[in-house]
């Protein structure tokens, strides 16, 4: 870099344009040389250029909720840029620290972190509470209770989130079994699904909070997920085999489309994902591939399989999917950048059904040019088995890793994620994997060393946000818990953890705050 004396003679507008061409490290270095450069480096155009070139153009997971870029001020753009670069550099060596916690006396059945890392939903029986994490780096984070929603029935709720949509969730009834009187008299203990299932779709991005978008007073199955304009219902308990029933909640029509299941062949439903303009449904023994259907206005249509891929071994929940390609910025004014991969692969991560102490991984990779020409298809992929992940975790009984069971798997689209084995939380990150005989593909690589965090055995639930690097967790115990001079005495504790490479505890209201390397360097200039 040229000496700063040559820049001192330039007008401010020219210096700002020069700042826009610099890397983040060069901006942070130059701003430390004088008050003038520090002031000019705060201009919004400087950090808009840095955010676009060093985060969006490099396809890093953008931190925070997606919105219009015009709505972000200079401080917000700077914070998101520094956080994205810090997490990219330090992800595998990150250490989680508590930033905020809640003292709740109600049992938490489910906890969800909405994409963006600032909104949390907790489920307490037939009640859902919406929380908001507020505060900026360098200040104390606060947890605000925004809204509370009660189910119209006494049934326990389940909440699913659209990982591609901006704050879209669906709330339904948990799948419960109740006795049918006519059958009970004849057979004594026969049970069936509760018939009065309902579903409600909300937006967390609109005002007021928990804005209702669509309401179904009666649905044919249990809410299994929501993605884009489709609501997915699990109807595999039907006598005819059922499958996944799809509703178009945008159009709010009465028609449905069925992605059928063959119970004796497929096994139980595990999960689904949108991939390569298709819907992939994971069962215990296979992956079913379906085209995205046009939902009829009335009646029911059955969607034919495009392909079925058989797993090398049966798997079970938990299951997760990742393309190792971040979804990027979804705001309406997001700049367009060429994709990092023309045809990305899809990695399926799940717990083996018959083997403890490991995670089974399979990958859908594009067919080679020769095979693609020989076997033309609308879904030109093949399924390969990857080596399983076996953590170096001692079993609870001291007999080795075979006693441990994978309790949870959370994966982001970028390949960042975590898994829970026993008490230990382990991270994964995208990495180049060698696929014999000559393929190289991006896939998730789990850390085999020391776990980054330990949770309480049994009952703990976690979620995950890849852009902000935050993990909410909850546990069902009566305990006095101490963390960073913080005491709790209750039967429900849930916390939000944040990854950082450096941390400093700020006492007050039971909150610990984390600072990153880039933020430390930024603060030293003041």
C-alpha positions, 0 to 999 in steps of 0.5 A: 500500500502507498504511504498515507501522505499521498492520500492526504492531498486527495479530496474525501470523495476520492478517498472513499472510492479508494476505500471501496476497492480495499479488502476488509483487512486493509480498511481496518489497517488504514482507518487506524492511521488517522481520525480522518481515515477512521471517519471516512471508513464509516461511510455506508458505501465502503461497507456496502462494497465490502459486504458484496465483494467479501461475503456475497460474491464469495458465497459465505453465509450472510449473518442476520435476517435477510432484508433489503440491502438499502435498509441496512446502515453502515454499522449493520453492514460492517458488523455483518461483514466482520462476523461473516469473515470471522466465522469463516476463518475460525469456525472449526476452532470456535468456542461457544459462549452464553450471550442470553438466557431465559428463566422459564417455569414451563416445560419447553417441548421444542425450541427453534431458531429462525434463519437470521439468528435473532428470532426464537420460538419455544413450544410449551404444550399447546402454547407457542411463545415468540422471542426476539434477541436484541442488542449489538456487538459490544453491548449487552444482548437482551431477550424480549418476549414478543408474542404468545399464541394458544392453539384452538385445541388442547393438543400439543403443538409442533412448529416447523420453519421454512429454511428458505423463506423469510420468517415463515412458520407452520404450527400444527398438532403433534401426532397423537394416538387416542382410542376409537370407541367402536374398535376398543369394544371389539379389540380392547386397545386399538388406537388411531390418530386424533382426527381433529388436526389443524394447521396455521401458517404465520409470518414473523417478518410482518407486523404485528408479530405472528401475523396469520397468513393461512389457517386450515381448520382440518387437514388430512395428516400431521404437519411435517414441514413447510417449504416455499408455497407448499405445506407438507403433511405426513399421512403415512399412518393411513390404511392405504399407505399414504405418504406426503400430502401437499397443500398450496398455502399461497393459493389456499386451495382445497386440492392436494397432491400426494407423494406416495409411500410404499410402506413395506419397501420404504419404511418410515418417513424421515424428512424432505428437501427441495433440490435441483427443481425436485422434491426429495423425500427420505425414508428409512431405506431410500430417497424418493425423487418427485417433480414439484407438482402443480397443486389442483384447486380441487380433489387429489392428484398422485405424483409419480416417482422420478427416481428412487435411490436405495441407501446402502443401510437403513437409516433413522431420525435424526436426518439432515441435508446440505448442498454446501452452497449457502442460499445467499441474500434473499432481499429484493435488491440483492446483487446477482453473482454466478453460482459457486457450483454449476450442479451442486451435490447433496449430502444426506446425513443420518443416524444408522438404524442398526449401528450406534456410535456413528453417522451415516453419510450419502451423497447425490452427485451429478452423473458424468457426461458419458453416463448422462448421455447414455441414461438421459433423465430429468434428475441426472444424479447418482447416489454414493455412500461416504465413509461414516463419521465416528466420533472419538467419544467415550461411552457413558458406561465406559465401553467405548464409542459404540454405546453413544447414540447420535441424538440430533443433527443440524445442518445449514445449506453451506455445510456448516452444522453440528451433531450431538453424541451423548453429551457432546456437541461437535461441529462440521464445516464444508470440505473438499471430499475425494469421491473415487475414482476421480471425483472431488465434491464439497461435503460436510466434514465433522470435527473428530477432536475435542467437543466444542460444548457439553450439554446435560444428558437426556432431554436437551434440545438444540437448534442452529443458525449458520450465518450468526453462529448461534445455538439455542438449547433447552433442558428439562431438569430442576437444577441450580446452574452456574455459568459466568457468575450466573445462577439459575434455579428453575425446572426449565433453562434455555440459553443462546450460545454464540461462537467466537474465537475470543470471549470476555464476560460482561457481568450484569443481568446474567449475560456473557458477550463474545467479541471476534478478532476483527471486532477487537481490532476495530475497537482498538482504533477508537 
